[in-house]
């Protein structure tokens, strides 16, 4: 699963019973690990920030060591420049 989901799975009442929950590497900005960076990833990043944040490297779009609204803005700018 994407690294941003590991904590949620480990703390889940059912999935948390599994002892070997591991993340796989995702592309920068690919929050859901589907191999594409799109508006779904922006939504996930915003939800993560609103729920208390995350420190996962895939979420640190600008590479400054912090995950915040700046990463959301940059991710949106990247998407807009793709089209």
PyMOL Python script that loads the backbone (N, CA, C, O; Angstrom):
from pymol import cmd

cmd.read_pdbstr("""\
ATOM      1  N   UNK A   1       0.833  -1.173   0.000  1.00  0.00           N
ATOM      2  CA  UNK A   1       0.000   0.000   0.000  1.00  0.00           C
ATOM      3  C   UNK A   1       0.877   1.235   0.000  1.00  0.00           C
ATOM      4  O   UNK A   1       2.055   1.158   0.348  1.00  0.00           O
ATOM      5  N   UNK A   2       0.325   2.361  -0.381  1.00  0.00           N
ATOM      6  CA  UNK A   2       1.110   3.594  -0.328  1.00  0.00           C
ATOM      7  C   UNK A   2       1.542   3.887   1.105  1.00  0.00           C
ATOM      8  O   UNK A   2       0.832   3.555   2.055  1.00  0.00           O
ATOM      9  N   UNK A   3       2.683   4.495   1.251  1.00  0.00           N
ATOM     10  CA  UNK A   3       3.224   4.788   2.580  1.00  0.00           C
ATOM     11  C   UNK A   3       2.281   5.637   3.414  1.00  0.00           C
ATOM     12  O   UNK A   3       2.241   5.496   4.636  1.00  0.00           O
ATOM     13  N   UNK A   4       1.521   6.517   2.773  1.00  0.00           N
ATOM     14  CA  UNK A   4       0.609   7.380   3.521  1.00  0.00           C
ATOM     15  C   UNK A   4      -0.529   6.606   4.172  1.00  0.00           C
ATOM     16  O   UNK A   4      -1.212   7.143   5.044  1.00  0.00           O
ATOM     17  N   UNK A   5      -0.748   5.359   3.770  1.00  0.00           N
ATOM     18  CA  UNK A   5      -1.849   4.558   4.303  1.00  0.00           C
ATOM     19  C   UNK A   5      -1.438   3.599   5.404  1.00  0.00           C
ATOM     20  O   UNK A   5      -2.304   3.065   6.098  1.00  0.00           O
ATOM     21  N   UNK A   6      -0.155   3.365   5.587  1.00  0.00           N
ATOM     22  CA  UNK A   6       0.315   2.362   6.544  1.00  0.00           C
ATOM     23  C   UNK A   6      -0.216   2.620   7.949  1.00  0.00           C
ATOM     24  O   UNK A   6      -0.740   1.704   8.582  1.00  0.00           O
ATOM     25  N   UNK A   7      -0.094   3.824   8.440  1.00  0.00           N
ATOM     26  CA  UNK A   7      -0.527   4.144   9.788  1.00  0.00           C
ATOM     27  C   UNK A   7      -2.019   3.877   9.974  1.00  0.00           C
ATOM     28  O   UNK A   7      -2.425   3.321  10.994  1.00  0.00           O
ATOM     29  N   UNK A   8      -2.827   4.263   9.011  1.00  0.00           N
ATOM     30  CA  UNK A   8      -4.269   4.045   9.096  1.00  0.00           C
ATOM     31  C   UNK A   8      -4.591   2.555   9.150  1.00  0.00           C
ATOM     32  O   UNK A   8      -5.466   2.142   9.911  1.00  0.00           O
ATOM     33  N   UNK A   9      -3.902   1.751   8.361  1.00  0.00           N
ATOM     34  CA  UNK A   9      -4.130   0.313   8.372  1.00  0.00           C
ATOM     35  C   UNK A   9      -3.670  -0.307   9.694  1.00  0.00           C
ATOM     36  O   UNK A   9      -4.358  -1.168  10.244  1.00  0.00           O
ATOM     37  N   UNK A  10      -2.526   0.117  10.202  1.00  0.00           N
ATOM     38  CA  UNK A  10      -2.025  -0.428  11.458  1.00  0.00           C
ATOM     39  C   UNK A  10      -2.957  -0.124  12.626  1.00  0.00           C
ATOM     40  O   UNK A  10      -3.054  -0.918  13.562  1.00  0.00           O
ATOM     41  N   UNK A  11      -3.640   1.015  12.581  1.00  0.00           N
ATOM     42  CA  UNK A  11      -4.535   1.422  13.658  1.00  0.00           C
ATOM     43  C   UNK A  11      -5.983   1.002  13.441  1.00  0.00           C
ATOM     44  O   UNK A  11      -6.837   1.264  14.288  1.00  0.00           O
ATOM     45  N   UNK A  12      -6.266   0.361  12.325  1.00  0.00           N
ATOM     46  CA  UNK A  12      -7.630  -0.077  12.017  1.00  0.00           C
ATOM     47  C   UNK A  12      -7.986  -1.301  12.861  1.00  0.00           C
ATOM     48  O   UNK A  12      -7.126  -2.137  13.134  1.00  0.00           O
ATOM     49  N   UNK A  13      -9.239  -1.407  13.270  1.00  0.00           N
ATOM     50  CA  UNK A  13      -9.661  -2.497  14.150  1.00  0.00           C
ATOM     51  C   UNK A  13      -9.497  -3.879  13.521  1.00  0.00           C
ATOM     52  O   UNK A  13      -9.224  -4.846  14.232  1.00  0.00           O
ATOM     53  N   UNK A  14      -9.655  -3.987  12.228  1.00  0.00           N
ATOM     54  CA  UNK A  14      -9.505  -5.293  11.567  1.00  0.00           C
ATOM     55  C   UNK A  14      -8.140  -5.432  10.904  1.00  0.00           C
ATOM     56  O   UNK A  14      -7.408  -6.384  11.176  1.00  0.00           O
ATOM     57  N   UNK A  15      -7.798  -4.481  10.034  1.00  0.00           N
ATOM     58  CA  UNK A  15      -6.518  -4.563   9.314  1.00  0.00           C
ATOM     59  C   UNK A  15      -5.335  -4.523  10.283  1.00  0.00           C
ATOM     60  O   UNK A  15      -4.282  -5.091   9.991  1.00  0.00           O
ATOM     61  N   UNK A  16      -5.494  -3.867  11.416  1.00  0.00           N
ATOM     62  CA  UNK A  16      -4.418  -3.769  12.394  1.00  0.00           C
ATOM     63  C   UNK A  16      -4.008  -5.098  12.994  1.00  0.00           C
ATOM     64  O   UNK A  16      -2.960  -5.193  13.634  1.00  0.00           O
ATOM     65  N   UNK A  17      -4.818  -6.122  12.797  1.00  0.00           N
ATOM     66  CA  UNK A  17      -4.482  -7.467  13.311  1.00  0.00           C
ATOM     67  C   UNK A  17      -3.389  -8.135  12.485  1.00  0.00           C
ATOM     68  O   UNK A  17      -2.752  -9.084  12.942  1.00  0.00           O
ATOM     69  N   UNK A  18      -3.174  -7.642  11.279  1.00  0.00           N
ATOM     70  CA  UNK A  18      -2.105  -8.185  10.441  1.00  0.00           C
ATOM     71  C   UNK A  18      -0.778  -7.626  10.931  1.00  0.00           C
ATOM     72  O   UNK A  18      -0.664  -6.430  11.196  1.00  0.00           O
ATOM     73  N   UNK A  19       0.216  -8.480  11.050  1.00  0.00           N
ATOM     74  CA  UNK A  19       1.490  -8.053  11.632  1.00  0.00           C
ATOM     75  C   UNK A  19       2.484  -7.516  10.605  1.00  0.00           C
ATOM     76  O   UNK A  19       3.471  -6.886  10.985  1.00  0.00           O
ATOM     77  N   UNK A  20       2.252  -7.747   9.333  1.00  0.00           N
ATOM     78  CA  UNK A  20       3.233  -7.356   8.322  1.00  0.00           C
ATOM     79  C   UNK A  20       2.618  -6.389   7.321  1.00  0.00           C
ATOM     80  O   UNK A  20       2.436  -6.730   6.152  1.00  0.00           O
ATOM     81  N   UNK A  21       2.302  -5.192   7.776  1.00  0.00           N
ATOM     82  CA  UNK A  21       1.748  -4.157   6.895  1.00  0.00           C
ATOM     83  C   UNK A  21       2.909  -3.301   6.418  1.00  0.00           C
ATOM     84  O   UNK A  21       3.583  -2.651   7.217  1.00  0.00           O
ATOM     85  N   UNK A  22       3.140  -3.304   5.107  1.00  0.00           N
ATOM     86  CA  UNK A  22       4.294  -2.601   4.562  1.00  0.00           C
ATOM     87  C   UNK A  22       3.895  -1.654   3.449  1.00  0.00           C
ATOM     88  O   UNK A  22       2.889  -1.850   2.766  1.00  0.00           O
ATOM     89  N   UNK A  23       4.699  -0.636   3.286  1.00  0.00           N
ATOM     90  CA  UNK A  23       4.496   0.341   2.223  1.00  0.00           C
ATOM     91  C   UNK A  23       5.381   0.018   1.037  1.00  0.00           C
ATOM     92  O   UNK A  23       6.411  -0.642   1.175  1.00  0.00           O
ATOM     93  N   UNK A  24       4.978   0.481  -0.108  1.00  0.00           N
ATOM     94  CA  UNK A  24       5.838   0.425  -1.279  1.00  0.00           C
ATOM     95  C   UNK A  24       6.126   1.853  -1.712  1.00  0.00           C
ATOM     96  O   UNK A  24       5.380   2.776  -1.385  1.00  0.00           O
ATOM     97  N   UNK A  25       7.187   2.018  -2.431  1.00  0.00           N
ATOM     98  CA  UNK A  25       7.590   3.349  -2.881  1.00  0.00           C
ATOM     99  C   UNK A  25       6.606   3.870  -3.921  1.00  0.00           C
ATOM    100  O   UNK A  25       6.171   3.136  -4.807  1.00  0.00           O
ATOM    101  N   UNK A  26       6.271   5.123  -3.799  1.00  0.00           N
ATOM    102  CA  UNK A  26       5.395   5.771  -4.771  1.00  0.00           C
ATOM    103  C   UNK A  26       6.127   6.964  -5.367  1.00  0.00           C
ATOM    104  O   UNK A  26       7.094   7.471  -4.798  1.00  0.00           O
ATOM    105  N   UNK A  27       5.650   7.396  -6.512  1.00  0.00           N
ATOM    106  CA  UNK A  27       6.211   8.595  -7.133  1.00  0.00           C
ATOM    107  C   UNK A  27       5.842   9.812  -6.310  1.00  0.00           C
ATOM    108  O   UNK A  27       4.799   9.840  -5.656  1.00  0.00           O
ATOM    109  N   UNK A  28       6.684  10.793  -6.346  1.00  0.00           N
ATOM    110  CA  UNK A  28       6.434  12.034  -5.636  1.00  0.00           C
ATOM    111  C   UNK A  28       5.084  12.605  -6.036  1.00  0.00           C
ATOM    112  O   UNK A  28       4.825  12.824  -7.219  1.00  0.00           O
ATOM    113  N   UNK A  29       4.229  12.845  -5.058  1.00  0.00           N
ATOM    114  CA  UNK A  29       2.907  13.387  -5.307  1.00  0.00           C
ATOM    115  C   UNK A  29       1.836  12.352  -5.554  1.00  0.00           C
ATOM    116  O   UNK A  29       0.654  12.693  -5.598  1.00  0.00           O
ATOM    117  N   UNK A  30       2.215  11.092  -5.718  1.00  0.00           N
ATOM    118  CA  UNK A  30       1.240  10.021  -5.954  1.00  0.00           C
ATOM    119  C   UNK A  30       0.752   9.497  -4.606  1.00  0.00           C
ATOM    120  O   UNK A  30       1.272   8.502  -4.099  1.00  0.00           O
ATOM    121  N   UNK A  31      -0.234  10.156  -4.031  1.00  0.00           N
ATOM    122  CA  UNK A  31      -0.703   9.857  -2.680  1.00  0.00           C
ATOM    123  C   UNK A  31      -1.398   8.510  -2.563  1.00  0.00           C
ATOM    124  O   UNK A  31      -1.314   7.865  -1.518  1.00  0.00           O
ATOM    125  N   UNK A  32      -2.081   8.075  -3.612  1.00  0.00           N
ATOM    126  CA  UNK A  32      -2.824   6.823  -3.522  1.00  0.00           C
ATOM    127  C   UNK A  32      -2.106   5.640  -4.164  1.00  0.00           C
ATOM    128  O   UNK A  32      -2.635   4.528  -4.168  1.00  0.00           O
ATOM    129  N   UNK A  33      -0.913   5.862  -4.703  1.00  0.00           N
ATOM    130  CA  UNK A  33      -0.091   4.775  -5.225  1.00  0.00           C
ATOM    131  C   UNK A  33      -0.609   4.119  -6.483  1.00  0.00           C
ATOM    132  O   UNK A  33      -0.283   2.962  -6.752  1.00  0.00           O
ATOM    133  N   UNK A  34      -1.418   4.836  -7.269  1.00  0.00           N
ATOM    134  CA  UNK A  34      -1.952   4.239  -8.485  1.00  0.00           C
ATOM    135  C   UNK A  34      -1.054   4.453  -9.705  1.00  0.00           C
ATOM    136  O   UNK A  34      -1.416   4.078 -10.820  1.00  0.00           O
ATOM    137  N   UNK A  35       0.114   5.056  -9.491  1.00  0.00           N
ATOM    138  CA  UNK A  35       1.052   5.269 -10.584  1.00  0.00           C
ATOM    139  C   UNK A  35       0.797   6.525 -11.384  1.00  0.00           C
ATOM    140  O   UNK A  35       1.497   6.794 -12.360  1.00  0.00           O
ATOM    141  N   UNK A  36      -0.211   7.307 -10.977  1.00  0.00           N
ATOM    142  CA  UNK A  36      -0.540   8.547 -11.669  1.00  0.00           C
ATOM    143  C   UNK A  36      -0.664   9.661 -10.636  1.00  0.00           C
ATOM    144  O   UNK A  36      -1.087   9.431  -9.503  1.00  0.00           O
ATOM    145  N   UNK A  37      -0.294  10.853 -11.039  1.00  0.00           N
ATOM    146  CA  UNK A  37      -0.514  12.026 -10.195  1.00  0.00           C
ATOM    147  C   UNK A  37      -1.660  12.803 -10.813  1.00  0.00           C
ATOM    148  O   UNK A  37      -1.559  13.303 -11.934  1.00  0.00           O
ATOM    149  N   UNK A  38      -2.768  12.898 -10.055  1.00  0.00           N
ATOM    150  CA  UNK A  38      -3.948  13.585 -10.564  1.00  0.00           C
ATOM    151  C   UNK A  38      -4.700  14.252  -9.414  1.00  0.00           C
ATOM    152  O   UNK A  38      -4.199  14.319  -8.291  1.00  0.00           O
ATOM    153  N   UNK A  39      -5.900  14.743  -9.700  1.00  0.00           N
ATOM    154  CA  UNK A  39      -6.661  15.500  -8.715  1.00  0.00           C
ATOM    155  C   UNK A  39      -7.004  14.647  -7.484  1.00  0.00           C
ATOM    156  O   UNK A  39      -7.175  15.191  -6.393  1.00  0.00           O
ATOM    157  N   UNK A  40      -7.105  13.352  -7.641  1.00  0.00           N
ATOM    158  CA  UNK A  40      -7.354  12.478  -6.490  1.00  0.00           C
ATOM    159  C   UNK A  40      -6.227  12.597  -5.473  1.00  0.00           C
ATOM    160  O   UNK A  40      -6.469  12.558  -4.267  1.00  0.00           O
ATOM    161  N   UNK A  41      -5.014  12.740  -5.950  1.00  0.00           N
ATOM    162  CA  UNK A  41      -3.866  12.874  -5.056  1.00  0.00           C
ATOM    163  C   UNK A  41      -3.915  14.203  -4.304  1.00  0.00           C
ATOM    164  O   UNK A  41      -3.538  14.270  -3.134  1.00  0.00           O
ATOM    165  N   UNK A  42      -4.374  15.252  -4.970  1.00  0.00           N
ATOM    166  CA  UNK A  42      -4.531  16.552  -4.307  1.00  0.00           C
ATOM    167  C   UNK A  42      -5.543  16.420  -3.179  1.00  0.00           C
ATOM    168  O   UNK A  42      -5.307  16.893  -2.068  1.00  0.00           O
ATOM    169  N   UNK A  43      -6.665  15.780  -3.465  1.00  0.00           N
ATOM    170  CA  UNK A  43      -7.713  15.586  -2.458  1.00  0.00           C
ATOM    171  C   UNK A  43      -7.189  14.802  -1.262  1.00  0.00           C
ATOM    172  O   UNK A  43      -7.456  15.167  -0.117  1.00  0.00           O
ATOM    173  N   UNK A  44      -6.458  13.745  -1.512  1.00  0.00           N
ATOM    174  CA  UNK A  44      -5.902  12.930  -0.424  1.00  0.00           C
ATOM    175  C   UNK A  44      -4.931  13.754   0.415  1.00  0.00           C
ATOM    176  O   UNK A  44      -4.963  13.683   1.643  1.00  0.00           O
ATOM    177  N   UNK A  45      -4.078  14.527  -0.227  1.00  0.00           N
ATOM    178  CA  UNK A  45      -3.113  15.345   0.507  1.00  0.00           C
ATOM    179  C   UNK A  45      -3.828  16.374   1.384  1.00  0.00           C
ATOM    180  O   UNK A  45      -3.439  16.590   2.531  1.00  0.00           O
ATOM    181  N   UNK A  46      -4.861  17.001   0.850  1.00  0.00           N
ATOM    182  CA  UNK A  46      -5.631  17.967   1.645  1.00  0.00           C
ATOM    183  C   UNK A  46      -6.278  17.271   2.841  1.00  0.00           C
ATOM    184  O   UNK A  46      -6.233  17.792   3.956  1.00  0.00           O
ATOM    185  N   UNK A  47      -6.878  16.103   2.622  1.00  0.00           N
ATOM    186  CA  UNK A  47      -7.504  15.361   3.717  1.00  0.00           C
ATOM    187  C   UNK A  47      -6.487  14.968   4.783  1.00  0.00           C
ATOM    188  O   UNK A  47      -6.782  15.030   5.977  1.00  0.00           O
ATOM    189  N   UNK A  48      -5.292  14.565   4.357  1.00  0.00           N
ATOM    190  CA  UNK A  48      -4.239  14.223   5.319  1.00  0.00           C
ATOM    191  C   UNK A  48      -3.860  15.429   6.166  1.00  0.00           C
ATOM    192  O   UNK A  48      -3.696  15.315   7.380  1.00  0.00           O
ATOM    193  N   UNK A  49      -3.723  16.562   5.537  1.00  0.00           N
ATOM    194  CA  UNK A  49      -3.374  17.782   6.275  1.00  0.00           C
ATOM    195  C   UNK A  49      -4.479  18.179   7.250  1.00  0.00           C
ATOM    196  O   UNK A  49      -4.198  18.579   8.380  1.00  0.00           O
ATOM    197  N   UNK A  50      -5.728  18.069   6.817  1.00  0.00           N
ATOM    198  CA  UNK A  50      -6.853  18.442   7.683  1.00  0.00           C
ATOM    199  C   UNK A  50      -7.023  17.486   8.858  1.00  0.00           C
ATOM    200  O   UNK A  50      -7.559  17.865   9.900  1.00  0.00           O
ATOM    201  N   UNK A  51      -6.568  16.249   8.688  1.00  0.00           N
ATOM    202  CA  UNK A  51      -6.727  15.262   9.757  1.00  0.00           C
ATOM    203  C   UNK A  51      -5.542  15.226  10.714  1.00  0.00           C
ATOM    204  O   UNK A  51      -5.494  14.369  11.597  1.00  0.00           O
ATOM    205  N   UNK A  52      -4.611  16.112  10.562  1.00  0.00           N
ATOM    206  CA  UNK A  52      -3.493  16.154  11.492  1.00  0.00           C
ATOM    207  C   UNK A  52      -2.137  16.054  10.846  1.00  0.00           C
ATOM    208  O   UNK A  52      -1.114  16.158  11.522  1.00  0.00           O
ATOM    209  N   UNK A  53      -2.115  15.854   9.555  1.00  0.00           N
ATOM    210  CA  UNK A  53      -0.852  15.879   8.837  1.00  0.00           C
ATOM    211  C   UNK A  53      -0.186  14.528   8.682  1.00  0.00           C
ATOM    212  O   UNK A  53      -0.675  13.507   9.163  1.00  0.00           O
ATOM    213  N   UNK A  54       0.924  14.553   8.009  1.00  0.00           N
ATOM    214  CA  UNK A  54       1.712  13.363   7.732  1.00  0.00           C
ATOM    215  C   UNK A  54       3.148  13.796   7.488  1.00  0.00           C
ATOM    216  O   UNK A  54       3.410  14.965   7.203  1.00  0.00           O
ATOM    217  N   UNK A  55       4.061  12.872   7.597  1.00  0.00           N
ATOM    218  CA  UNK A  55       5.468  13.161   7.323  1.00  0.00           C
ATOM    219  C   UNK A  55       6.004  12.291   6.198  1.00  0.00           C
ATOM    220  O   UNK A  55       7.213  12.272   5.966  1.00  0.00           O
ATOM    221  N   UNK A  56       5.141  11.572   5.496  1.00  0.00           N
ATOM    222  CA  UNK A  56       5.572  10.668   4.437  1.00  0.00           C
ATOM    223  C   UNK A  56       6.267  11.425   3.315  1.00  0.00           C
ATOM    224  O   UNK A  56       5.823  12.500   2.912  1.00  0.00           O
ATOM    225  N   UNK A  57       7.342  10.869   2.822  1.00  0.00           N
ATOM    226  CA  UNK A  57       8.142  11.560   1.811  1.00  0.00           C
ATOM    227  C   UNK A  57       7.393  11.804   0.510  1.00  0.00           C
ATOM    228  O   UNK A  57       7.655  12.801  -0.162  1.00  0.00           O
ATOM    229  N   UNK A  58       6.472  10.929   0.135  1.00  0.00           N
ATOM    230  CA  UNK A  58       5.713  11.139  -1.102  1.00  0.00           C
ATOM    231  C   UNK A  58       4.833  12.376  -1.003  1.00  0.00           C
ATOM    232  O   UNK A  58       4.459  12.957  -2.022  1.00  0.00           O
ATOM    233  N   UNK A  59       4.500  12.783   0.224  1.00  0.00           N
ATOM    234  CA  UNK A  59       3.647  13.955   0.434  1.00  0.00           C
ATOM    235  C   UNK A  59       4.438  15.257   0.420  1.00  0.00           C
ATOM    236  O   UNK A  59       3.865  16.331   0.233  1.00  0.00           O
ATOM    237  N   UNK A  60       5.734  15.167   0.614  1.00  0.00           N
ATOM    238  CA  UNK A  60       6.587  16.359   0.651  1.00  0.00           C
ATOM    239  C   UNK A  60       6.989  16.709  -0.776  1.00  0.00           C
ATOM    240  O   UNK A  60       8.114  16.444  -1.201  1.00  0.00           O
ATOM    241  N   UNK A  61       6.061  17.304  -1.501  1.00  0.00           N
ATOM    242  CA  UNK A  61       6.229  17.538  -2.931  1.00  0.00           C
ATOM    243  C   UNK A  61       7.397  18.467  -3.233  1.00  0.00           C
ATOM    244  O   UNK A  61       8.094  18.271  -4.229  1.00  0.00           O
ATOM    245  N   UNK A  62       7.623  19.467  -2.401  1.00  0.00           N
ATOM    246  CA  UNK A  62       8.712  20.403  -2.687  1.00  0.00           C
ATOM    247  C   UNK A  62      10.026  20.019  -2.004  1.00  0.00           C
ATOM    248  O   UNK A  62      11.031  20.706  -2.187  1.00  0.00           O
ATOM    249  N   UNK A  63      10.040  18.944  -1.228  1.00  0.00           N
ATOM    250  CA  UNK A  63      11.276  18.422  -0.652  1.00  0.00           C
ATOM    251  C   UNK A  63      11.891  19.266   0.448  1.00  0.00           C
ATOM    252  O   UNK A  63      13.099  19.199   0.672  1.00  0.00           O
ATOM    253  N   UNK A  64      11.077  20.066   1.144  1.00  0.00           N
ATOM    254  CA  UNK A  64      11.631  20.911   2.199  1.00  0.00           C
ATOM    255  C   UNK A  64      11.613  20.267   3.582  1.00  0.00           C
ATOM    256  O   UNK A  64      11.979  20.904   4.569  1.00  0.00           O
ATOM    257  N   UNK A  65      11.184  18.998   3.656  1.00  0.00           N
ATOM    258  CA  UNK A  65      11.163  18.291   4.928  1.00  0.00           C
ATOM    259  C   UNK A  65       9.897  18.506   5.737  1.00  0.00           C
ATOM    260  O   UNK A  65       9.762  17.972   6.838  1.00  0.00           O
ATOM    261  N   UNK A  66       8.962  19.290   5.194  1.00  0.00           N
ATOM    262  CA  UNK A  66       7.684  19.537   5.869  1.00  0.00           C
ATOM    263  C   UNK A  66       6.548  19.248   4.883  1.00  0.00           C
ATOM    264  O   UNK A  66       6.679  19.475   3.681  1.00  0.00           O
ATOM    265  N   UNK A  67       5.445  18.751   5.411  1.00  0.00           N
ATOM    266  CA  UNK A  67       4.263  18.541   4.583  1.00  0.00           C
ATOM    267  C   UNK A  67       3.223  19.552   5.031  1.00  0.00           C
ATOM    268  O   UNK A  67       2.728  19.508   6.157  1.00  0.00           O
ATOM    269  N   UNK A  68       2.900  20.479   4.110  1.00  0.00           N
ATOM    270  CA  UNK A  68       1.952  21.543   4.451  1.00  0.00           C
ATOM    271  C   UNK A  68       1.236  22.015   3.192  1.00  0.00           C
ATOM    272  O   UNK A  68       1.353  21.399   2.132  1.00  0.00           O
ATOM    273  N   UNK A  69       0.498  23.108   3.315  1.00  0.00           N
ATOM    274  CA  UNK A  69      -0.315  23.618   2.211  1.00  0.00           C
ATOM    275  C   UNK A  69       0.536  24.002   0.997  1.00  0.00           C
ATOM    276  O   UNK A  69       0.035  24.013  -0.127  1.00  0.00           O
ATOM    277  N   UNK A  70       1.789  24.311   1.209  1.00  0.00           N
ATOM    278  CA  UNK A  70       2.679  24.622   0.086  1.00  0.00           C
ATOM    279  C   UNK A  70       2.794  23.421  -0.843  1.00  0.00           C
ATOM    280  O   UNK A  70       2.842  23.579  -2.063  1.00  0.00           O
ATOM    281  N   UNK A  71       2.838  22.220  -0.269  1.00  0.00           N
ATOM    282  CA  UNK A  71       2.913  21.007  -1.092  1.00  0.00           C
ATOM    283  C   UNK A  71       1.643  20.825  -1.915  1.00  0.00           C
ATOM    284  O   UNK A  71       1.706  20.374  -3.059  1.00  0.00           O
ATOM    285  N   UNK A  72       0.496  21.172  -1.347  1.00  0.00           N
ATOM    286  CA  UNK A  72      -0.769  21.108  -2.083  1.00  0.00           C
ATOM    287  C   UNK A  72      -0.728  22.074  -3.259  1.00  0.00           C
ATOM    288  O   UNK A  72      -1.088  21.714  -4.380  1.00  0.00           O
ATOM    289  N   UNK A  73      -0.295  23.281  -3.005  1.00  0.00           N
ATOM    290  CA  UNK A  73      -0.222  24.306  -4.052  1.00  0.00           C
ATOM    291  C   UNK A  73       0.708  23.873  -5.178  1.00  0.00           C
ATOM    292  O   UNK A  73       0.374  24.026  -6.353  1.00  0.00           O
ATOM    293  N   UNK A  74       1.852  23.342  -4.833  1.00  0.00           N
ATOM    294  CA  UNK A  74       2.807  22.899  -5.851  1.00  0.00           C
ATOM    295  C   UNK A  74       2.242  21.725  -6.637  1.00  0.00           C
ATOM    296  O   UNK A  74       2.406  21.660  -7.856  1.00  0.00           O
ATOM    297  N   UNK A  75       1.579  20.797  -5.954  1.00  0.00           N
ATOM    298  CA  UNK A  75       0.982  19.655  -6.642  1.00  0.00           C
ATOM    299  C   UNK A  75      -0.089  20.119  -7.631  1.00  0.00           C
ATOM    300  O   UNK A  75      -0.162  19.606  -8.748  1.00  0.00           O
ATOM    301  N   UNK A  76      -0.904  21.066  -7.236  1.00  0.00           N
ATOM    302  CA  UNK A  76      -1.915  21.623  -8.152  1.00  0.00           C
ATOM    303  C   UNK A  76      -1.245  22.307  -9.335  1.00  0.00           C
ATOM    304  O   UNK A  76      -1.674  22.136 -10.476  1.00  0.00           O
ATOM    305  N   UNK A  77      -0.192  23.083  -9.070  1.00  0.00           N
ATOM    306  CA  UNK A  77       0.532  23.747 -10.157  1.00  0.00           C
ATOM    307  C   UNK A  77       1.130  22.730 -11.122  1.00  0.00           C
ATOM    308  O   UNK A  77       1.093  22.932 -12.335  1.00  0.00           O
ATOM    309  N   UNK A  78       1.674  21.649 -10.597  1.00  0.00           N
ATOM    310  CA  UNK A  78       2.230  20.594 -11.461  1.00  0.00           C
ATOM    311  C   UNK A  78       1.140  20.006 -12.359  1.00  0.00           C
ATOM    312  O   UNK A  78       1.357  19.779 -13.549  1.00  0.00           O
ATOM    313  N   UNK A  79      -0.016  19.766 -11.780  1.00  0.00           N
ATOM    314  CA  UNK A  79      -1.119  19.210 -12.577  1.00  0.00           C
ATOM    315  C   UNK A  79      -1.592  20.176 -13.646  1.00  0.00           C
ATOM    316  O   UNK A  79      -1.865  19.767 -14.774  1.00  0.00           O
ATOM    317  N   UNK A  80      -1.691  21.433 -13.309  1.00  0.00           N
ATOM    318  CA  UNK A  80      -2.151  22.424 -14.280  1.00  0.00           C
ATOM    319  C   UNK A  80      -1.167  22.589 -15.427  1.00  0.00           C
ATOM    320  O   UNK A  80      -1.571  22.841 -16.562  1.00  0.00           O
ATOM    321  N   UNK A  81       0.102  22.452 -15.142  1.00  0.00           N
ATOM    322  CA  UNK A  81       1.124  22.584 -16.192  1.00  0.00           C
ATOM    323  C   UNK A  81       1.245  21.345 -17.055  1.00  0.00           C
ATOM    324  O   UNK A  81       1.869  21.389 -18.116  1.00  0.00           O
ATOM    325  N   UNK A  82       0.649  20.216 -16.610  1.00  0.00           N
ATOM    326  CA  UNK A  82       0.686  18.979 -17.393  1.00  0.00           C
ATOM    327  C   UNK A  82      -0.252  19.048 -18.577  1.00  0.00           C
ATOM    328  O   UNK A  82      -0.042  18.365 -19.579  1.00  0.00           O
ATOM    329  N   UNK A  83      -1.268  19.854 -18.475  1.00  0.00           N
ATOM    330  CA  UNK A  83      -2.305  19.852 -19.495  1.00  0.00           C
ATOM    331  C   UNK A  83      -2.188  21.002 -20.430  1.00  0.00           C
ATOM    332  O   UNK A  83      -2.997  21.136 -21.348  1.00  0.00           O
TER     333      UNK A  83
END
""", "prot")
cmd.dss("prot")
cmd.show_as("cartoon", "prot")
cmd.util.cbc("prot")
cmd.orient("prot")
